[in-house]
Amino acid sequence: MSKSKIIISAFTPPPNGLINARKDGKVYASKFIEDFQTIERYQEYKDCGFDEMLFAGEDKYIGEEYQTSKLKKMLDLCEKCGIKAVVFDERIVAMTVKTQNSIIGELFDSEQELDDYLRECVKDYKDHPAFYGVSIIDEPFIAKVDVVHQFAKAMKRVLPNAFVHTCFNPLSCVEGGPMQSVVLGEGKTGYEAYGNYIDKMSVPELGYWGYDDYPFKWWEGCSMVEKYVTTMQFVSLRCKKNNLPFHMTIQSYANNTVDRKGNPKTLTQGHFNWLANLALGFGAKKIYYYTYWRFSTRSKLDQPDVAIMNEDGSKIFYNEVKNTNQLIKKTFEEIGEYDYVASQLLNSYNGNDSTKNLVSTDLGVIAEYSSDAPLLLNKLQRSDGKAIYMLQNLRHPEDNELNKVRLVFNKNKDPFTALVNGEKVVVNNNNERALLFALEPGEAVWFLDLEN
């Protein structure tokens, strides 16, 4: 067992209780529910399986008196609950948002001036035990490439161990549309443009490349699940090429969303497991959720939406996400040292469009198979050459049905070791050629020693 640890985080932590409705950039209505920035609510966040907290813009720090600031209160709560904190410093975020192309030249005349400004920004909170890093612009367009590079390098000079958080754009939001070249840059195809975007935004000083993608929503009648798995494969391989770990933000929020029949959209345990197992199966080293709490700033006060926690502090998907986070951590302890290599799609004729254009390769471990719905077989490999395999049920979780599977391995491996629901299981097949089992919605099984 590697005993590797993974950090799990979430957007929109417990809020201050004030809900604002905005239109044209201005607040036109507000209501106050309850201040949820308490030790009990922070501990509740920690107990759900979250290790890091991204402070939200509703409680931005602007350089006010630190000792009496909301920032210090939140950092103190994080320290008491054992949570790492990523600070939303408006001065830093605004710098990366407002700069058009280059911080040096537009805002500062030299790197030294930029470094001095950053030192001034972080001087009060940098030594707090809960401090982990700062946020910058979210989903930067390609025009911001020098801004991201310059800031990450400056932070590395000023605070070498501080984390800089951003989330890069998914392909799904712009592929084939008029914004594709604006967001990603030029390319003959969407994937070529996306690959160039990933390469240019792969900043060694940032230390990772991560993006968000939310498949369980509907936009103008179209499911966003299309090419979700294919895009993750593409990103994982591109990050490997660029020698940077891959971070993934998965979905736990739905706004004004309905399913195919017009019913309010919801998520189940199968949805969360589907998302998390895919991220792990493609080698993600950190996972975020979007979002923990319902948004405090929205287009209207009574906007119907769902998240892990409701606006009044009641739980919506809390227990499901807690279960999935436990699964993520148990699984990562066993597979965290492995990196994604390749995929084999099994039974592609009876599923969804999540694997459209997936690069599928015969991995050489399955001799025969049958299944009710698509299966994804991913190979991951450690630096010493040892390989493991993830087999995931790709059936859409909203079907809420088992995927019955029959497998025959190329090698008559008996017994073999599998990881099931995060637990190691020794499977003795009694020298039978076929292995029969049923996968729950979103479930994945890991084969740990097929080649050994």
Long-range contacts (C-beta under 8 A, 24 or more apart in sequence): 1-333, 1-334, 2-333, 2-334, 2-335, 2-336, 2-337, 3-333, 4-332, 4-333, 4-335, 4-336, 4-337, 5-329, 5-332, 5-333, 5-336, 6-285, 6-286, 6-287, 6-328, 6-329, 6-332, 6-336, 7-51, 7-52, 7-84, 7-286, 7-287, 8-49, 8-50, 8-51, 8-52, 8-286, 8-287, 8-288, 8-289, 8-325, 8-328, 8-329, 9-50, 9-51, 9-52, 9-53, 9-54, 9-86, 9-286, 9-287, 9-288, 9-289, 10-45, 10-50, 10-53, 10-54, 10-252, 10-288, 10-289, 10-290, 10-291, 10-292, 10-308, 11-54, 11-56, 11-249, 11-288, 11-289, 11-290, 11-291, 11-292, 12-54, 12-56, 12-290, 12-291, 12-292, 12-293, 12-294, 12-295, 12-296, 12-307, 13-42, 13-45, 13-53, 13-54, 13-55, 13-56, 13-292, 13-293, 14-38, 14-41, 14-42, 14-44, 14-45, 14-292, 14-293, 14-309, 15-56, 15-58, 15-59, 15-293, 15-296, 16-58, 16-59, 16-70, 16-296, 18-58, 18-296, 19-296, 19-297, 19-298, 19-301, 19-311, 20-296, 20-297, 20-298, 21-298, 21-299, 21-300, 21-301, 21-303, 22-297, 22-298, 22-299, 23-299, 29-300, 29-301, 30-301, 31-301, 33-311, 33-312, 33-313, 34-312, 34-313, 36-293, 36-313, 37-70, 37-73, 37-74, 37-77, 38-77, 39-77, 39-80, 39-81, 41-313, 42-77, 42-78, 42-80, 42-81, 42-83, 43-81, 45-81, 45-83, 45-292, 46-81, 46-82, 46-83, 47-322, 48-292, 48-308, 48-318, 48-321, 48-322, 48-325, 49-321, 49-322, 49-324, 49-325, 49-326, 49-328, 49-329, 50-83, 50-292, 50-325, 51-83, 51-84, 52-83, 52-84, 52-85, 52-86, 52-132, 53-78, 53-83, 53-84, 53-85, 53-86, 54-86, 54-88, 54-135, 54-165, 54-288, 55-85, 55-86, 55-87, 55-88, 55-135, 56-88, 56-296, 57-88, 57-90, 57-93, 57-297, 58-296, 58-297, 59-88, 60-88, 60-89, 60-90, 60-93, 61-87, 61-88, 61-89, 61-90, 61-125, 62-89, 62-90, 62-91, 63-89, 63-91, 63-121, 66-124, 66-125, 71-125, 72-125, 72-128, 75-125, 75-128, 75-130, 75-131, 76-130, 78-130, 79-128, 79-129, 79-130, 83-130, 84-130, 84-132, 85-128, 85-130, 85-131, 85-132, 86-132, 86-133, 86-134, 86-135, 86-163, 86-165, 87-125, 87-131, 87-133, 87-134, 87-135, 88-134, 88-135, 89-121, 89-122, 89-134, 89-135, 91-121, 92-118, 92-121, 92-134, 92-135, 92-136, 92-151, 93-135, 93-136, 93-137, 95-151, 96-136, 96-137, 96-140, 96-144, 96-147, 96-148, 96-151, 97-137, 99-144, 99-147, 100-143, 101-143, 101-144, 101-146, 101-147, 102-146, 102-147, 102-150, 103-146, 103-147, 103-150, 103-151, 103-154, 104-150, 111-150, 111-153, 111-154, 111-157, 114-150, 114-154, 115-154, 115-157, 115-158, 118-154, 118-155, 118-158, 118-159, 119-158, 122-158, 122-159, 122-162, 126-159, 126-162, 131-162, 132-162, 132-163, 133-162, 133-163, 133-164, 133-165, 134-162, 134-163, 134-164, 134-165, 135-164, 135-165, 135-166, 136-164, 136-165, 136-166, 137-166, 138-166, 138-167, 139-166, 139-167, 139-168, 139-169, 139-212, 140-166, 140-168, 140-169, 140-201, 141-169, 141-182, 141-183, 142-182, 142-183, 142-184, 142-185, 142-197, 142-200, 142-201, 145-200, 145-201, 148-201, 148-203, 148-206, 149-203, 149-205, 152-203, 152-205, 152-206, 153-203, 153-205, 155-205, 156-205, 163-207, 164-206, 166-206, 166-210, 167-210, 167-211, 167-212, 167-249, 167-288, 168-197, 168-198, 168-201, 168-209, 168-210, 168-211, 169-197, 169-211, 170-211, 170-212, 170-213, 170-231, 171-213, 171-227, 171-231, 171-234, 172-213, 172-224, 172-226, 172-227, 172-228, 172-231, 191-234, 194-231, 194-234, 195-234, 195-238, 198-235, 198-238, 198-239, 198-242, 199-238, 199-242, 202-239, 202-242, 202-244, 204-244, 206-244, 207-244, 207-245, 208-244, 208-245, 208-246, 208-247, 208-285, 208-286, 209-235, 209-238, 209-239, 209-242, 209-244, 209-245, 209-246, 209-247, 210-246, 210-247, 210-248, 210-249, 210-286, 210-288, 211-235, 211-247, 211-248, 211-249, 212-248, 212-249, 212-250, 212-288, 212-290, 213-248, 213-249, 213-251, 214-250, 214-251, 214-253, 214-290, 215-251, 215-275, 215-354, 216-251, 216-254, 216-265, 216-267, 216-271, 216-397, 216-398, 217-251, 217-254, 217-257, 217-265, 218-257, 218-258, 218-259, 218-260, 218-265, 223-352, 223-353, 225-352, 225-353, 225-354, 225-396, 226-352, 226-353, 226-354, 226-356, 227-353, 227-354, 227-355, 227-356, 227-357, 228-278, 228-354, 229-278, 229-354, 229-355, 229-358, 229-376, 229-394, 230-354, 230-355, 230-356, 230-357, 230-358, 230-359, 232-278, 232-279, 232-282, 233-282, 233-340, 233-343, 233-358, 233-359, 235-282, 236-282, 236-283, 236-284, 236-340, 237-340, 240-283, 240-339, 240-340, 245-285, 245-286, 246-282, 246-283, 246-284, 246-285, 247-284, 247-285, 247-286, 247-287, 247-288, 248-279, 248-282, 248-284, 248-286, 248-287, 248-288, 249-287, 249-288, 249-289, 249-290, 250-275, 250-276, 250-279, 250-287, 250-288, 250-289, 250-290, 251-275, 251-289, 251-290, 252-289, 252-290, 252-291, 252-292, 252-307, 252-308, 252-317, 252-321, 253-290, 253-291, 253-294, 253-295, 253-305, 253-306, 253-307, 254-305, 254-306, 254-307, 255-295, 255-303, 255-304, 255-305, 256-303, 256-304, 256-305, 257-305, 259-398, 264-304, 265-306, 266-306, 267-306, 267-317, 267-320, 268-320, 268-397, 268-398, 268-400, 268-441, 269-320, 269-323, 269-324, 269-441, 269-442, 270-397, 270-400, 270-440, 270-441, 270-442, 270-443, 271-397, 271-398, 271-441, 271-442, 272-317, 272-320, 272-321, 272-323, 272-324, 272-442, 273-324, 273-327, 273-397, 273-440, 273-441, 273-442, 273-443, 273-444, 274-392, 274-393, 274-397, 274-441, 274-442, 275-442, 276-324, 276-327, 276-328, 276-442, 277-327, 277-331, 277-390, 277-392, 277-442, 277-443, 277-444, 278-376, 278-392, 280-328, 280-331, 280-332, 280-335, 280-390, 280-444, 281-340, 281-376, 281-378, 281-380, 281-390, 281-392, 281-444, 282-340, 282-378, 283-338, 283-339, 283-340, 283-380, 285-336, 287-328, 289-321, 326-422, 327-421, 327-422, 329-422, 330-421, 330-422, 330-423, 331-419, 331-422, 331-446, 334-419, 334-424, 334-446, 334-448, 335-380, 335-388, 335-390, 335-419, 335-446, 337-382, 337-383, 338-380, 338-381, 338-382, 338-386, 338-387, 338-388, 339-380, 339-381, 339-382, 340-378, 340-379, 340-380, 341-378, 341-379, 341-380, 341-381, 341-387, 342-378, 342-379, 343-376, 343-377, 343-378, 343-379, 344-376, 344-377, 344-378, 344-379, 345-374, 345-375, 345-376, 345-377, 346-371, 346-374, 346-375, 346-376, 346-377, 347-371, 347-373, 347-374, 347-375, 348-374, 350-374, 351-394, 351-395, 351-396, 352-394, 352-396, 354-394, 354-396, 355-394, 363-389, 364-410, 365-389, 365-409, 365-410, 365-411, 365-447, 365-450, 365-451, 366-407, 366-408, 366-409, 366-410, 367-408, 367-409, 367-410, 368-406, 368-407, 368-408, 368-434, 369-405, 369-406, 369-407, 369-408, 370-405, 370-406, 371-403, 371-404, 371-405, 371-406, 372-401, 372-402, 372-403, 372-404, 372-405, 373-399, 373-401, 373-403, 375-403, 375-405, 375-439, 386-451, 386-452, 387-450, 387-451, 388-446, 388-447, 388-448, 388-449, 388-450, 389-446, 389-447, 389-450, 390-444, 390-445, 390-446, 390-447, 391-439, 391-444, 391-445, 391-446, 391-447, 392-439, 392-442, 392-443, 392-444, 392-445, 393-439, 393-440, 393-441, 393-442, 393-443, 393-444, 395-441, 397-441, 397-442, 399-441, 400-441, 401-441, 402-438, 402-439, 402-440, 402-441, 403-438, 403-439, 404-436, 404-437, 404-438, 405-435, 405-436, 405-437, 405-438, 405-439, 406-434, 406-435, 406-436, 407-434, 407-435, 407-437, 408-433, 408-434, 408-435, 409-435, 409-450, 411-450, 413-449, 413-450, 416-447, 416-448, 416-449, 416-450, 417-447, 417-448, 417-449, 418-445, 418-446, 418-447, 418-448, 419-445, 419-446, 419-448, 420-445, 420-446, 424-448
